[in-house]
Amino acid sequence: MKFTAKEKYALESALDGYIKGLLRDIQKWSNDVAVEACKELLASAESAMEKIKS
């Protein structure tokens, strides 16, 4: 999928904030179910970021 420079910047910025939030949540939560859900979301977000950057 091709993105314009502005679209790519917007997507990367949004995903970066989302990823940072998930990392903070993983560190502060002790509930195993919540942490595992965050890790799954994190993996998906990181995968999306790699696709956008390529």
Contacts in CASP RR format, 6 or more apart in sequence:
PFRMAT RR
TARGET T0000
AUTHOR 0000-0000-0000
METHOD contacts of the structure
MODEL  1
MKFTAKEKYALESALDGYIKGLLRDIQKWSNDVAVEACKELLASAESAME
KIKS
1 51 0 8 1.000
3 11 0 8 1.000
3 52 0 8 1.000
8 52 0 8 1.000
11 52 0 8 1.000
12 49 0 8 1.000
12 52 0 8 1.000
12 53 0 8 1.000
15 45 0 8 1.000
15 48 0 8 1.000
15 49 0 8 1.000
15 52 0 8 1.000
16 49 0 8 1.000
18 45 0 8 1.000
19 42 0 8 1.000
19 45 0 8 1.000
19 46 0 8 1.000
19 49 0 8 1.000
22 38 0 8 1.000
22 41 0 8 1.000
22 42 0 8 1.000
22 45 0 8 1.000
23 42 0 8 1.000
25 34 0 8 1.000
25 38 0 8 1.000
26 35 0 8 1.000
26 38 0 8 1.000
26 39 0 8 1.000
26 42 0 8 1.000
29 35 0 8 1.000
29 38 0 8 1.000
END
